[in-house]
Amino acid sequence: MTSKASRSRKRKEVKKLTIPVNSGSDHIRGSVNNNAPITLVEYGDYECPYTGMAYPIVRELIREFGEDKIRFVFRNFPLNDIHPHAQHASEAAEAAAAQNKFWQMHDYLFEHQKALDDDHLLQYAQKIGLDIHKFKDDVSRHVYAPLIEESLKGGIDSGVEGTPTFYVNGVRYEDSFDLKTFSETIQKYLVTQTQ
């Protein structure tokens, strides 16, 4: 009887984001100063096909609700055991962030998800207008690997087991990430925020 009650509690246990959003270190699209009623945090992997499928859904949610209503945060969670290019893609995104072009690289990586080898990453860096010498130096020295490792640890501490994993206002989103279901959930959060 005790074990059954314990299992029931575990199933109903709400998983929460353990690392709060930080405007100084997180990649934020939308209201940086936390004015948006919805904060959507995604732990993602640039090479993961499921994260790739979620990419246009998230873009559409932001378009549908507006950046004044949704603050979107992307955190790296490369699944290196199954995605051989995920780590380098994450490092490329962080190197782009150092040149204030994280979102351009983020979008480019997802829009060209099937070509994430180092040669393509260099091409993408050129296409979005990065200082190529700095980019190559940062990536070759793995300057941002510790930052990515920190993101991974934060995700694990928050209960992330795969990608994509979403948190809405700090609570893990457990439903489908198809546009209709996700949109309805965000709408419910918005209604409760205004009551």
VEXDREN-2710 file (C-alpha; in Angstrom, 1 decimal):
% VEXDREN-2710
k/r/px/py/pz
1/MET/0.0/0.0/0.0
2/THR/2.8/2.4/0.8
3/SER/4.6/1.8/-2.5
4/LYS/1.4/2.3/-4.5
5/ALA/0.8/5.7/-2.7
6/SER/4.5/6.6/-3.3
7/ARG/4.1/5.8/-7.0
8/SER/1.0/7.8/-7.3
9/ARG/2.8/10.8/-5.6
10/LYS/5.7/10.5/-8.0
11/ARG/3.4/10.5/-11.0
12/LYS/1.7/13.7/-9.8
13/GLU/4.9/15.3/-8.7
14/VAL/5.3/18.6/-10.6
15/LYS/8.7/19.1/-12.1
16/LYS/10.0/22.6/-11.8
17/LEU/12.8/24.6/-13.3
18/THR/15.6/24.7/-10.8
19/ILE/17.7/27.4/-12.5
20/PRO/15.7/30.6/-12.8
21/VAL/15.8/32.6/-16.0
22/ASN/18.8/35.1/-15.9
23/SER/18.7/38.0/-18.3
24/GLY/22.5/38.2/-18.0
25/SER/23.3/34.7/-19.2
26/ASP/20.2/33.2/-20.8
27/HIS/19.3/33.6/-24.5
28/ILE/15.9/35.4/-24.4
29/ARG/13.6/36.2/-27.2
30/GLY/10.9/38.7/-26.1
31/SER/10.7/40.7/-23.0
32/VAL/14.1/40.6/-21.3
33/ASN/12.9/42.5/-18.3
34/ASN/10.4/39.8/-17.4
35/ASN/7.3/41.8/-18.3
36/ALA/5.7/39.0/-20.3
37/PRO/3.1/36.9/-18.4
38/ILE/4.5/33.7/-20.0
39/THR/8.1/32.5/-19.8
40/LEU/8.7/29.5/-22.0
41/VAL/12.0/27.8/-21.4
42/GLU/13.2/25.1/-23.8
43/TYR/16.1/22.7/-23.3
44/GLY/17.0/21.7/-26.8
45/ASP/19.5/19.9/-29.0
46/TYR/20.3/21.4/-32.5
47/GLU/20.6/17.9/-34.0
48/CYS/17.6/16.3/-32.3
49/PRO/14.8/15.8/-34.9
50/TYR/12.1/16.4/-32.2
51/THR/13.7/19.7/-31.2
52/GLY/13.7/20.5/-34.9
53/MET/10.0/19.7/-35.1
54/ALA/9.3/21.9/-32.1
55/TYR/11.3/24.9/-33.6
56/PRO/8.5/26.1/-36.0
57/ILE/5.9/25.5/-33.3
58/VAL/7.7/27.8/-30.9
59/ARG/8.1/30.4/-33.6
60/GLU/4.4/30.2/-34.3
61/LEU/3.5/30.5/-30.6
62/ILE/5.7/33.7/-30.4
63/ARG/4.0/35.0/-33.5
64/GLU/0.5/34.1/-32.3
65/PHE/0.8/35.5/-28.8
66/GLY/3.5/38.2/-29.4
67/GLU/6.7/38.9/-27.6
68/ASP/4.9/41.1/-25.1
69/LYS/3.1/37.9/-23.9
70/ILE/5.8/35.3/-24.3
71/ARG/9.3/35.5/-23.2
72/PHE/11.2/32.5/-24.9
73/VAL/14.4/31.2/-23.4
74/PHE/16.6/28.6/-25.2
75/ARG/19.1/26.5/-23.2
76/ASN/21.5/24.1/-24.7
77/PHE/21.1/20.4/-23.9
78/PRO/23.2/18.5/-26.5
79/LEU/22.6/14.8/-26.4
80/ASN/26.1/13.9/-27.4
81/ASP/25.7/10.1/-27.1
82/ILE/23.2/10.1/-30.0
83/HIS/23.9/13.3/-31.9
84/PRO/27.5/13.6/-32.9
85/HIS/27.3/17.3/-34.1
86/ALA/25.1/18.6/-31.2
87/GLN/28.0/19.8/-29.0
88/HIS/29.7/21.7/-31.8
89/ALA/26.4/23.2/-33.0
90/SER/25.8/24.4/-29.4
91/GLU/29.3/25.8/-29.2
92/ALA/28.8/27.6/-32.6
93/ALA/25.6/29.1/-31.2
94/GLU/27.4/30.3/-28.1
95/ALA/30.3/31.7/-30.2
96/ALA/27.6/33.6/-32.2
97/ALA/26.1/34.9/-29.0
98/ALA/29.5/36.4/-28.1
99/GLN/29.1/38.5/-31.2
100/ASN/25.4/39.3/-30.4
101/LYS/24.0/37.0/-33.1
102/PHE/22.8/34.0/-31.0
103/TRP/19.2/34.1/-32.5
104/GLN/20.5/34.3/-36.1
105/MET/22.7/31.3/-35.5
106/HIS/20.0/29.4/-33.5
107/ASP/17.5/29.8/-36.3
108/TYR/20.0/29.0/-39.0
109/LEU/21.0/25.8/-37.2
110/PHE/17.5/24.6/-37.0
111/GLU/16.7/25.6/-40.5
112/HIS/19.7/23.5/-41.7
113/GLN/19.6/20.8/-39.1
114/LYS/20.7/18.0/-41.4
115/ALA/24.1/19.7/-42.1
116/LEU/25.8/20.5/-38.8
117/ASP/29.3/19.4/-39.5
118/ASP/32.2/21.8/-38.8
119/ASP/32.4/23.0/-42.4
120/HIS/28.8/23.9/-42.5
121/LEU/28.9/25.6/-39.1
122/LEU/31.7/27.8/-40.6
123/GLN/29.6/28.6/-43.6
124/TYR/26.6/29.6/-41.4
125/ALA/28.9/31.8/-39.3
126/GLN/29.9/33.6/-42.5
127/LYS/26.3/33.9/-43.8
128/ILE/25.1/35.6/-40.6
129/GLY/28.1/38.0/-40.6
130/LEU/30.3/36.8/-37.8
131/ASP/33.9/37.7/-37.3
132/ILE/35.2/34.4/-38.8
133/HIS/38.6/34.5/-37.1
134/LYS/37.1/35.0/-33.7
135/PHE/34.4/32.4/-34.4
136/LYS/37.0/29.8/-35.5
137/ASP/39.2/30.6/-32.5
138/ASP/36.4/30.3/-30.0
139/VAL/35.1/27.0/-31.5
140/SER/38.5/25.4/-31.9
141/ARG/39.4/26.2/-28.3
142/HIS/36.0/25.1/-27.0
143/VAL/35.6/28.4/-25.2
144/TYR/31.9/27.8/-24.5
145/ALA/32.0/24.1/-23.6
146/PRO/31.9/24.9/-19.9
147/LEU/28.8/27.1/-20.4
148/ILE/27.1/24.3/-22.3
149/GLU/28.0/21.8/-19.5
150/GLU/26.5/24.2/-17.0
151/SER/23.3/24.3/-19.1
152/LEU/23.3/20.5/-19.2
153/LYS/23.7/20.2/-15.4
154/GLY/20.9/22.7/-14.9
155/GLY/18.6/20.8/-17.2
156/ILE/19.4/17.5/-15.4
157/ASP/18.7/19.1/-12.0
158/SER/15.4/20.3/-13.4
159/GLY/14.4/16.8/-14.6
160/VAL/15.3/17.1/-18.3
161/GLU/15.8/13.6/-19.7
162/GLY/15.4/14.3/-23.4
163/THR/14.9/17.0/-25.9
164/PRO/12.9/19.1/-26.3
165/THR/11.8/19.7/-22.8
166/PHE/9.7/22.8/-22.0
167/TYR/8.9/24.7/-18.9
168/VAL/6.0/27.2/-18.8
169/ASN/6.4/29.7/-16.0
170/GLY/8.8/27.4/-14.3
171/VAL/6.7/24.2/-14.4
172/ARG/7.6/21.4/-16.8
173/TYR/5.2/21.1/-19.7
174/GLU/4.2/17.5/-20.0
175/ASP/1.7/17.6/-22.9
176/SER/2.1/17.4/-26.6
177/PHE/4.0/20.2/-28.3
178/ASP/1.8/20.3/-31.3
179/LEU/0.6/23.8/-32.1
180/LYS/-3.0/23.4/-31.0
181/THR/-2.3/21.8/-27.7
182/PHE/0.6/24.0/-26.8
183/SER/-1.4/27.1/-27.8
184/GLU/-4.4/26.1/-25.7
185/THR/-2.1/25.5/-22.7
186/ILE/-0.5/29.0/-23.1
187/GLN/-3.9/30.5/-23.4
188/LYS/-4.9/28.9/-20.1
189/TYR/-1.8/30.2/-18.4
190/LEU/-2.6/33.7/-19.8
191/VAL/-6.2/33.5/-18.4
192/THR/-5.0/32.5/-14.9
193/GLN/-2.4/35.3/-15.0
194/THR/-5.0/37.9/-15.6
195/GLN/-7.4/36.7/-12.9
END
